[in-house]
Amino acid sequence: MCLEMSQAPDKTSNDVSQIRNSQELRTNLLNISNILNTGLSAETLDICIQLCEAGVHPQALANVIQQIRREVAQIQQSSQNGTNNTNE
């Protein structure tokens, strides 16, 4: 019973240490993302990290993000062209 009591604080401090390391890693990855001007928000970056941890290939994920951005840009451009045409 004494052994269990002595292990409990170690587990708690280990959990806190892991959380702190995880937060530092997240902050560092966000800083790298900003330096590289990826345009990813903290939330989007978190989702990308979770997908990679779940086994999604990073290059495939990057390709999908680029494709989505191209399609959104096309939709926005079409929308603006449609708005400009109706104002004429």
C-alpha atoms as an extended CHARMM CRD file, in Angstrom:
* protein
*
        88  EXT
         1         1  MET       CA              0.0000000000        0.0000000000        0.0000000000  PROA      1               0.0000000000
         2         2  CYS       CA              2.8550000000        2.3800000000        0.7490000000  PROA      2               0.0000000000
         3         3  LEU       CA              4.3160000000        1.5190000000       -2.6190000000  PROA      3               0.0000000000
         4         4  GLU       CA              1.1220000000        2.6070000000       -4.3660000000  PROA      4               0.0000000000
         5         5  MET       CA              1.1100000000        5.9010000000       -2.4990000000  PROA      5               0.0000000000
         6         6  SER       CA              4.6890000000        6.6470000000       -3.5050000000  PROA      6               0.0000000000
         7         7  GLN       CA              3.9320000000        5.9400000000       -7.1700000000  PROA      7               0.0000000000
         8         8  ALA       CA              0.9130000000        8.2350000000       -7.3300000000  PROA      8               0.0000000000
         9         9  PRO       CA              2.8680000000       11.5150000000       -7.1440000000  PROA      9               0.0000000000
        10        10  ASP       CA              5.3350000000       10.2650000000       -9.7770000000  PROA      10              0.0000000000
        11        11  LYS       CA              2.5060000000        9.5330000000      -12.1610000000  PROA      11              0.0000000000
        12        12  THR       CA              0.9150000000       12.9270000000      -11.5640000000  PROA      12              0.0000000000
        13        13  SER       CA              4.1790000000       14.8090000000      -12.0040000000  PROA      13              0.0000000000
        14        14  ASN       CA              4.8880000000       12.7420000000      -15.1050000000  PROA      14              0.0000000000
        15        15  ASP       CA              1.4680000000       13.6600000000      -16.5260000000  PROA      15              0.0000000000
        16        16  VAL       CA              2.0840000000       17.3380000000      -15.8160000000  PROA      16              0.0000000000
        17        17  SER       CA              5.4980000000       17.0880000000      -17.4590000000  PROA      17              0.0000000000
        18        18  GLN       CA              3.9870000000       15.4490000000      -20.5400000000  PROA      18              0.0000000000
        19        19  ILE       CA              1.3190000000       18.1490000000      -20.7840000000  PROA      19              0.0000000000
        20        20  ARG       CA              3.9350000000       20.8810000000      -20.4450000000  PROA      20              0.0000000000
        21        21  ASN       CA              6.1080000000       19.2350000000      -23.1230000000  PROA      21              0.0000000000
        22        22  SER       CA              3.0820000000       18.8720000000      -25.3730000000  PROA      22              0.0000000000
        23        23  GLN       CA              2.2090000000       22.5500000000      -24.9730000000  PROA      23              0.0000000000
        24        24  GLU       CA              5.8060000000       23.5750000000      -25.6970000000  PROA      24              0.0000000000
        25        25  LEU       CA              5.8570000000       21.3610000000      -28.7810000000  PROA      25              0.0000000000
        26        26  ARG       CA              2.5630000000       22.8400000000      -29.9910000000  PROA      26              0.0000000000
        27        27  THR       CA              3.8940000000       26.3770000000      -29.4770000000  PROA      27              0.0000000000
        28        28  ASN       CA              7.1130000000       25.5480000000      -31.3280000000  PROA      28              0.0000000000
        29        29  LEU       CA              5.2340000000       23.9650000000      -34.2360000000  PROA      29              0.0000000000
        30        30  LEU       CA              2.9630000000       26.9970000000      -34.4660000000  PROA      30              0.0000000000
        31        31  ASN       CA              6.0060000000       29.2870000000      -34.4990000000  PROA      31              0.0000000000
        32        32  ILE       CA              7.5940000000       27.2390000000      -37.2900000000  PROA      32              0.0000000000
        33        33  SER       CA              4.3120000000       27.3150000000      -39.1910000000  PROA      33              0.0000000000
        34        34  ASN       CA              4.1880000000       31.1090000000      -38.8630000000  PROA      34              0.0000000000
        35        35  ILE       CA              7.8280000000       31.5090000000      -39.9210000000  PROA      35              0.0000000000
        36        36  LEU       CA              7.1220000000       29.4020000000      -42.9980000000  PROA      36              0.0000000000
        37        37  ASN       CA              4.0210000000       31.5210000000      -43.6500000000  PROA      37              0.0000000000
        38        38  THR       CA              1.7660000000       28.4740000000      -44.0290000000  PROA      38              0.0000000000
        39        39  GLY       CA             -1.3650000000       30.4250000000      -43.2090000000  PROA      39              0.0000000000
        40        40  LEU       CA             -2.5180000000       27.6860000000      -40.8440000000  PROA      40              0.0000000000
        41        41  SER       CA             -4.3150000000       28.7750000000      -37.6990000000  PROA      41              0.0000000000
        42        42  ALA       CA             -3.4600000000       27.1550000000      -34.3750000000  PROA      42              0.0000000000
        43        43  GLU       CA             -6.6590000000       25.1070000000      -34.5800000000  PROA      43              0.0000000000
        44        44  THR       CA             -5.9580000000       23.9540000000      -38.1370000000  PROA      44              0.0000000000
        45        45  LEU       CA             -2.3900000000       23.0540000000      -37.2210000000  PROA      45              0.0000000000
        46        46  ASP       CA             -3.6760000000       21.0200000000      -34.2480000000  PROA      46              0.0000000000
        47        47  ILE       CA             -6.0200000000       19.1340000000      -36.5740000000  PROA      47              0.0000000000
        48        48  CYS       CA             -3.1800000000       18.4540000000      -39.0220000000  PROA      48              0.0000000000
        49        49  ILE       CA             -0.9960000000       17.1410000000      -36.1930000000  PROA      49              0.0000000000
        50        50  GLN       CA             -3.7970000000       14.8750000000      -34.9860000000  PROA      50              0.0000000000
        51        51  LEU       CA             -4.3030000000       13.5460000000      -38.5090000000  PROA      51              0.0000000000
        52        52  CYS       CA             -0.5900000000       12.8140000000      -38.8670000000  PROA      52              0.0000000000
        53        53  GLU       CA             -0.5650000000       11.0870000000      -35.4800000000  PROA      53              0.0000000000
        54        54  ALA       CA             -3.5170000000        8.9990000000      -36.6840000000  PROA      54              0.0000000000
        55        55  GLY       CA             -1.4640000000        7.8170000000      -39.6600000000  PROA      55              0.0000000000
        56        56  VAL       CA             -2.2930000000       10.2710000000      -42.4440000000  PROA      56              0.0000000000
        57        57  HSD       CA              0.7270000000       10.7740000000      -44.6910000000  PROA      57              0.0000000000
        58        58  PRO       CA              1.9880000000       14.3620000000      -44.2220000000  PROA      58              0.0000000000
        59        59  GLN       CA              2.5940000000       14.9950000000      -47.9390000000  PROA      59              0.0000000000
        60        60  ALA       CA             -0.8900000000       13.7370000000      -48.8100000000  PROA      60              0.0000000000
        61        61  LEU       CA             -2.3300000000       16.0620000000      -46.1680000000  PROA      61              0.0000000000
        62        62  ALA       CA             -0.3430000000       18.9930000000      -47.5680000000  PROA      62              0.0000000000
        63        63  ASN       CA             -1.6050000000       18.2000000000      -51.0810000000  PROA      63              0.0000000000
        64        64  VAL       CA             -5.2110000000       18.1550000000      -49.8720000000  PROA      64              0.0000000000
        65        65  ILE       CA             -4.7940000000       21.4930000000      -48.0800000000  PROA      65              0.0000000000
        66        66  GLN       CA             -3.2800000000       23.0580000000      -51.2090000000  PROA      66              0.0000000000
        67        67  GLN       CA             -6.1190000000       21.7030000000      -53.3610000000  PROA      67              0.0000000000
        68        68  ILE       CA             -8.7480000000       23.0270000000      -50.9640000000  PROA      68              0.0000000000
        69        69  ARG       CA             -7.0920000000       26.4490000000      -50.9880000000  PROA      69              0.0000000000
        70        70  ARG       CA             -7.0710000000       26.4970000000      -54.8160000000  PROA      70              0.0000000000
        71        71  GLU       CA            -10.7420000000       25.5610000000      -54.9510000000  PROA      71              0.0000000000
        72        72  VAL       CA            -11.7010000000       28.1570000000      -52.3470000000  PROA      72              0.0000000000
        73        73  ALA       CA             -9.7820000000       30.8130000000      -54.3120000000  PROA      73              0.0000000000
        74        74  GLN       CA            -11.6230000000       29.8160000000      -57.4990000000  PROA      74              0.0000000000
        75        75  ILE       CA            -14.9840000000       29.9790000000      -55.7490000000  PROA      75              0.0000000000
        76        76  GLN       CA            -14.1520000000       33.3890000000      -54.2850000000  PROA      76              0.0000000000
        77        77  GLN       CA            -13.0040000000       34.6450000000      -57.6570000000  PROA      77              0.0000000000
        78        78  SER       CA            -16.1530000000       33.3600000000      -59.3490000000  PROA      78              0.0000000000
        79        79  SER       CA            -18.2420000000       34.9310000000      -56.6220000000  PROA      79              0.0000000000
        80        80  GLN       CA            -16.5130000000       38.2940000000      -57.0580000000  PROA      80              0.0000000000
        81        81  ASN       CA            -16.8820000000       38.1150000000      -60.8390000000  PROA      81              0.0000000000
        82        82  GLY       CA            -20.5600000000       37.3350000000      -60.4350000000  PROA      82              0.0000000000
        83        83  THR       CA            -20.9640000000       40.2740000000      -58.0590000000  PROA      83              0.0000000000
        84        84  ASN       CA            -19.1000000000       42.5760000000      -60.4350000000  PROA      84              0.0000000000
        85        85  ASN       CA            -21.2740000000       41.4840000000      -63.3770000000  PROA      85              0.0000000000
        86        86  THR       CA            -24.5220000000       42.1600000000      -61.5280000000  PROA      86              0.0000000000
        87        87  ASN       CA            -23.3590000000       45.6380000000      -60.5280000000  PROA      87              0.0000000000
        88        88  GLU       CA            -22.7220000000       46.6520000000      -64.1430000000  PROA      88              0.0000000000
